[in-house]
Amino acid sequence: MCTGHGTSHSNSYCGRKYDAHSIWLNFQGSVGVFWRNKYHTNHHATEPSGCTFVGELTMETMLVCVWLVSSLIHTISGCSLSAPEGVTGYTGGSVLLSCFCTDGGTIPRSARWLFQPGPTMIILWSHGRVDDRYKDRALISDSPGNMSLRLSDLTLSDWGTYWCEADGQFKDITLTVKGCSLSAPGEVTGYTRGSVLLPCFCTNGGTITRSARWFFLQNFTITLWSRGQVDDRYKDRALIFVSPGNMSLRLSDLTLSDEGTYRCETDGPYRDITLTVKGCVFSDSGPIHITGSTGHSVVLPCACTEVQIKPKQIKWTADLGNQNTVIFPQGPTSGNDRYKHRVQLLDSVSPGNLSLRLSDLTLSDGGTYRCEADRQFKDITLTV
């Protein structure tokens, strides 16, 4: 009930003037509005004796009273929160936990975010301050009435219940964080001096996190790649295709020592890939005899059984009875210019083709030629 001091016809009585100068509201069962008088007489005015004042509200003051009560009720009711019950995110990615006042214009007097990963509660954000554990990862919307939380660089430890609280009300949101479900082949084959791709990626829309690593498992484990850094033993040979959901490894300039088991790991789950490296192997076809004519050219055949393999070292030598001469590759140590501009390696089509073309044949070119690659050799007898 709203009561006051005044008259229904005038705001003056007994030599005083009254106005709605202050209001006191009490919401313990009822609302009371009291009017306090305000003197408008001079300093020497005195209150007439025996004068009492009890009256009723004017229409104007009654409307003011109703408006003030309505405003205060609205203020006390505060922000009515809206938020989803559950949200799903993926490791390494970001997620938005929506929380806002249904009345977009309402600005809560107090608001905070809490996280309950287990039995203890963490005050994630309060009074504009973010807990140090979430620094650079938690961002709160600054729109009026909007307290939505964006959490980035998710990890499995972010899984739990988050509480959005404003003006005594709260909403709890369950965040489910899914890790990367890795997919990779069990076996991959590569060839010496070539390159190979070891595929490893997420199949469920997950994101590769900063904890992702590659290992090479031998008698001892080598951390081939971690946090963007490649082991010095693989520098300039290992390339990681880091993109959302992909951490495939390309290994180049392969050697036989690269053969073994490689492990792709992120957030606990891992996949092992067995890499087989094939070197150049000569076929066991027995002795080879080739005949050529003077002034013409001849091809001395030599090839790896896997033609896509390019051996790390290739050498051709000629044994002409009195000396053993390196004829390919030509260099300052070959010690003989008689084969200069007369030999050509036929490897342009297939890396594993090590055949040698010898042109402008002379009778003195007859003899035994040896093809060597990766500690193997094959002899060819040439008759001119």
BELZI-V968530 format. One line per field, one symbol per residue. ss: DSSP state (2 for helix, 1 for strand, 0 for the rest). phi: phi as a letter, one per 30 degrees, with the letter a starting at -180 (. if undefined). burial: + if it has 16 or more other ideal C-beta (glycine too) atoms within 10 Angstrom, else -. A space follows every 50 residues. Layout:
# BELZI-V968530
ss = ???
phi = ???
burial = ???
This chain:
# BELZI-V968530
ss = 00000000000110011000000000000000000001000000000000 00000000222222222222222222200011100111110000111011 10000000001111110000011111001102220001110000010011 10000222011111110011111111110001100011111000011100 11000000000011111000111111001102220001111110011111 10000222011111110011111111110001000001111000000111 00110000000001111110000111110000000000000011100000 0010011100002220111111100111111110
phi = .cbaclbdcacbahiccbbdcbbbcbccjbccbcccdbdccddcdbdedi ccbbbbddddddddeddddddddddddidcdbaddbbcbbeicbbccdaa dddeddcddbaacbbbdadcccddaahicceedcdiccbcdcdeiccecc cchdbddddlccccbbhicabcbcccccddcdbaddbbcbbeicbbccda adccidcdcdddbcbcccdbccddbahicceedcdiccbcddaeibbdcc cchdbddddlccccbahjdbbcbccccccdbdddcidcbbbbceiccbcc daaddcdddcddbbbcbbccjcaccdcaddadcdiacdcdiccbdccddb eddcdbccchdbddddlccccbahicabcbcccc
burial = -+-+++----+-+--+-+-+--+-------+-+-+-+------------- ----+-++--+--++--++--------++-+-+---+-+++++-+-++++ +----+-+--+++++------+-++----+---+---+++----+-+++- +--+---++--++++++---+-+-+-++++-+-+---+-+++++-+-+++ ++---++++--+++++-------++----+---+--++++----+-+++- +--+---++--++++++---+-+-+-++++-+---------+-----+-+ -+++-+--+++--+-+++-+----++++-----+----+--++--++--+ ++++++-+--+---+-+-++++++---+-+-+-+
